[in-house]
Amino acid sequence: MTQPDIVASTRLRAHSGAPRRLRSPWANKKLIFGSVVLVGLFVMQWVTPLFMSYDGALIGASTVNMVPFGVEVNAALGFFPNEPGHLLGTDSQGRDIFTALLVGIPQTLNVGLIGAGLGVVAGALLGFTAGMRPGRVDSLICLLTDVALSIPGLAVLVVVASYITDVGVVGLGVIMALMAWPIPARVFRSQVLSLRESGYVAMAKLSGSSVLSIIVREMVPNLIPYIGATFVQTMSGVILVVTGLEALGLGNGRYPSLGGMISAALEGTAILRGMWWWWLCPVAVLIAIFLSLLSVTLGLDQVVNPKLRKTS
């Protein structure tokens, strides 16, 4: 063996024998990407007012039917040329579309956050209670969950939205939470049943720990990825349902929202008239939100499942 071969072989053994730094399963690209996008969209509601006014999102704030910057004007369809300060044009009510997007994104996300947060908290309380209290308590909670799951939630929400029109973001989030808790309750109950027979929970019981202490100290830390995934999936469902209701014209017209913008585009036959800026902008933002939520869910699955970490 020549001298260069000996040096190369020595370096290879040294490199292979070097200790590898363990990487945290939470530091995966899917989870980081989705979280950064969602946090950026949430922070937008506090940062944007520092640089621009939301007055352009009010009805009658500007000339109606202005085309976006760089789009050819078709006067036969009632379009007007773009004016400075209206990058994406305006709708038939004179609202600046870009400003309406900046207002509607946080509104839609806040409804999803409130509805999913309250629904997951209620579901977690019922699920942990059912899992740790076998017998009558478990049977009663399972019965309530089955009854709630059998109720057509979308039909109920359509009826409620048709009668209750003057409801804000918080009120709409609470209404969505009333329909969002059954699935988290069932998911958490099944997880608690699997952890209840584990060795460390049995040792905690033998040491005299209370049920609340076992849940908080032993179970919750091991279920954080499942809780996060359940929250993200519930939030995605809440946003989808709320957007669908608003697209049907059952939302609150006091504030712009992504679903409300889609509803206005449908009422104004924007697709047939070639007014892509009316409907494509909110649809593109919704796609970005759902893809971000999906990325977070896949990242949390990678945290839980070692096989996915090896594959990635």
C-alpha positions in Angstrom: 0.0 0.0 0.0 1.4 3.4 -1.0 1.8 6.3 1.4 -1.3 8.2 -0.1 -3.4 5.1 0.3 -2.4 4.8 4.0 -3.2 8.4 4.7 -6.6 8.2 3.0 -7.4 5.0 4.9 -6.5 6.6 8.2 -8.6 9.6 7.5 -11.6 7.3 6.5 -11.3 5.4 9.8 -11.0 8.5 11.8 -14.1 10.0 10.1 -16.2 6.9 10.5 -15.2 6.6 14.1 -16.1 10.2 14.9 -19.1 10.6 17.1 -22.2 11.9 15.3 -24.1 14.8 16.8 -27.7 13.7 17.5 -30.3 15.9 15.8 -33.5 16.7 17.6 -36.6 15.2 15.9 -38.3 18.6 16.3 -35.7 20.2 14.0 -37.2 18.8 10.8 -37.8 20.8 7.7 -41.5 20.2 7.3 -42.3 21.3 10.9 -40.0 24.4 10.7 -41.3 25.5 7.3 -45.0 25.2 8.2 -44.5 26.8 11.6 -42.6 29.8 10.1 -45.3 30.4 7.5 -48.1 30.2 10.0 -46.4 32.4 12.5 -45.6 34.9 9.8 -49.2 35.1 8.8 -50.3 35.6 12.4 -47.8 38.3 13.1 -49.0 40.1 10.0 -52.0 41.5 11.9 -49.7 43.4 14.2 -46.9 44.4 11.9 -49.0 45.5 8.8 -50.8 48.4 10.6 -47.4 50.0 11.3 -46.8 50.5 7.6 -50.2 50.9 6.0 -53.8 51.8 6.8 -56.7 49.3 6.7 -59.1 52.0 5.4 -58.8 50.7 1.9 -60.6 47.5 3.0 -63.8 49.6 3.7 -66.7 49.6 1.3 -66.6 52.6 -1.0 -63.0 53.5 -0.2 -61.8 53.6 -3.8 -63.1 53.4 -7.4 -64.9 50.2 -8.1 -63.6 47.5 -10.5 -60.1 48.7 -10.9 -57.8 46.2 -12.6 -54.5 45.1 -11.1 -51.3 46.9 -12.0 -50.2 45.9 -15.5 -53.6 44.3 -16.6 -55.2 45.7 -19.7 -58.4 47.6 -19.2 -61.6 46.3 -20.8 -64.1 49.1 -20.6 -66.8 47.0 -22.2 -66.9 44.9 -19.0 -67.0 47.9 -16.7 -63.3 47.9 -15.7 -61.4 51.0 -14.8 -57.6 51.6 -15.1 -55.4 51.0 -12.0 -54.6 53.9 -9.8 -51.4 54.2 -7.7 -51.7 52.4 -4.3 -54.0 49.6 -5.6 -51.6 46.8 -6.6 -54.3 44.1 -7.0 -57.2 46.5 -8.0 -60.5 46.8 -6.3 -63.8 44.9 -6.3 -67.3 46.0 -7.2 -67.7 47.6 -3.7 -64.6 49.8 -4.0 -62.5 47.7 -1.5 -58.8 47.4 -2.3 -58.2 43.7 -2.8 -54.6 43.7 -1.4 -55.7 45.5 1.8 -58.7 43.1 2.1 -56.3 40.2 1.9 -54.2 41.7 4.7 -57.3 42.0 6.8 -58.9 38.8 5.9 -55.9 36.5 6.5 -55.6 37.2 10.3 -59.4 37.1 10.6 -59.6 33.6 9.1 -56.6 32.3 11.1 -58.0 33.8 14.4 -61.3 32.0 13.9 -59.4 28.8 13.3 -57.1 29.3 16.3 -60.0 30.1 18.7 -62.2 27.3 17.4 -59.5 24.7 17.4 -58.0 25.8 20.7 -61.2 25.7 22.6 -62.3 22.4 20.9 -59.0 20.7 21.6 -59.0 21.8 25.2 -62.5 20.6 25.8 -61.7 17.3 23.9 -58.6 16.8 26.0 -60.4 17.3 29.3 -63.1 14.8 28.3 -60.7 12.4 26.7 -58.3 12.3 29.6 -61.1 12.0 32.1 -62.7 9.1 30.2 -59.4 7.3 29.8 -58.4 7.6 33.5 -61.9 6.9 34.9 -63.1 3.6 33.5 -66.7 2.6 34.2 -69.7 4.9 34.3 -67.7 8.1 33.7 -66.0 6.6 30.6 -69.3 5.2 29.3 -71.1 8.6 29.7 -68.4 10.5 28.0 -68.2 8.0 25.2 -72.0 8.2 24.8 -71.9 12.0 24.6 -69.0 11.9 22.0 -70.9 9.4 19.9 -74.1 11.5 20.0 -72.1 14.6 19.0 -70.4 12.9 16.1 -73.7 11.7 14.8 -75.0 15.3 14.5 -74.5 16.8 11.1 -72.3 19.7 12.1 -72.3 21.5 8.8 -76.1 21.5 8.6 -76.4 22.9 12.2 -73.8 25.6 11.4 -75.7 26.6 8.3 -78.9 27.0 10.3 -77.1 28.9 13.1 -75.3 31.2 10.6 -78.6 32.0 8.9 -80.1 33.3 12.1 -77.1 34.7 13.9 -75.5 37.2 11.5 -74.0 39.7 14.0 -71.2 37.6 15.4 -67.6 38.5 15.6 -64.4 36.5 15.4 -64.5 35.3 19.0 -68.2 34.3 18.8 -67.7 32.5 15.5 -64.7 30.7 17.0 -66.7 29.6 20.1 -69.5 28.3 17.8 -67.0 26.3 15.8 -65.5 24.9 19.0 -68.9 23.5 20.0 -68.7 21.3 16.9 -64.9 20.6 17.0 -64.4 18.8 20.4 -65.7 15.2 19.7 -62.9 14.0 17.5 -60.1 15.3 19.8 -61.9 13.7 22.8 -61.9 10.3 21.1 -58.3 10.6 20.0 -57.1 11.6 23.4 -59.1 8.8 25.1 -57.5 6.2 22.9 -54.0 7.5 23.6 -54.7 7.6 27.4 -55.9 4.0 27.3 -52.7 2.9 25.7 -50.5 4.8 28.1 -52.5 3.8 31.2 -51.0 0.3 31.2 -47.4 1.5 30.6 -44.7 0.8 33.2 -44.0 4.4 34.2 -47.7 5.1 34.8 -47.9 2.0 37.0 -44.9 3.1 39.0 -46.5 6.5 39.5 -49.7 4.9 40.8 -47.7 2.7 43.2 -45.8 5.8 44.5 -49.2 7.3 45.4 -49.4 10.0 42.7 -52.9 11.4 42.1 -54.7 11.1 38.8 -54.1 14.7 37.9 -50.4 14.4 38.7 -50.1 11.3 36.5 -51.8 13.1 33.6 -49.7 16.3 33.9 -46.3 14.8 34.7 -46.4 11.4 33.0 -48.8 11.5 30.1 -49.0 15.0 28.7 -45.2 15.3 28.0 -45.4 12.1 26.0 -48.5 13.2 24.1 -47.3 16.7 23.1 -46.8 15.7 19.4 -50.2 14.0 19.3 -51.8 17.1 20.9 -50.1 19.4 18.4 -51.1 17.2 15.4 -54.7 17.1 16.7 -54.8 20.8 17.1 -53.4 21.5 13.6 -55.9 19.1 12.0 -58.8 20.6 14.0 -57.7 24.1 13.0 -57.6 23.0 9.3 -61.1 21.6 9.6 -62.4 24.8 11.3 -60.9 27.1 8.7 -62.3 24.9 5.9 -65.9 24.9 7.4 -65.8 28.7 8.1 -64.5 29.5 4.6 -67.3 27.3 3.1 -70.0 29.1 5.2 -68.6 32.5 4.2 -68.4 31.5 0.5 -72.1 30.5 0.7 -72.8 34.1 1.9 -73.5 33.1 5.5 -70.5 35.0 7.0 -70.3 38.3 8.8 -70.0 41.1 6.3 -68.6 43.6 8.8 -65.0 42.5 8.2 -63.2 41.2 5.1 -62.4 37.5 5.2 -61.0 35.0 2.7 -64.3 33.2 2.4 -66.2 36.6 2.1 -63.9 37.6 -0.8 -64.7 34.3 -2.5 -68.4 34.9 -1.9 -68.2 38.4 -3.4 -66.4 37.0 -6.5 -69.1 34.4 -6.9 -71.9 37.0 -6.6 -70.1 39.2 -9.1 -69.6 36.3 -11.6 -65.9 37.1 -11.5 -64.9 33.8 -13.2 -67.1 34.4 -16.2 -66.0 38.0 -16.5 -62.3 37.1 -16.4 -61.7 38.9 -13.2 -59.2 36.5 -11.8 -57.8 38.9 -9.2 -61.2 38.7 -7.3 -61.1 35.0 -6.6 -57.5 33.8 -7.3 -55.9 35.9 -4.6 -58.0 34.5 -1.6 -57.8 31.0 -3.1 -54.0 31.1 -3.4 -53.7 32.3 0.2 -56.0 29.5 1.4 -53.9 27.0 -0.5 -50.8 28.3 1.2 -52.5 28.1 4.7 -53.6 24.5 4.2 -50.2 23.5 2.8 -48.5 25.0 5.8 -50.9 23.2 8.2 -50.2 20.0 6.3 -46.5 20.6 6.6 -46.7 21.0 10.3 -48.8 17.8 10.6 -46.2 15.8 8.6 -43.4 17.3 10.7 -45.2 16.2 13.9 -45.7 12.7 12.5 -41.9 12.6 11.8 -41.3 13.5 15.5 -43.5 10.6 16.7 -42.5 8.0 14.1 -38.8 7.0 14.1 -39.2 5.3 10.7 -40.2 8.6 9.1 -37.1 10.2 10.6 -34.8 7.5 9.1 -36.5 7.9 5.7 -36.1 11.6 5.7 
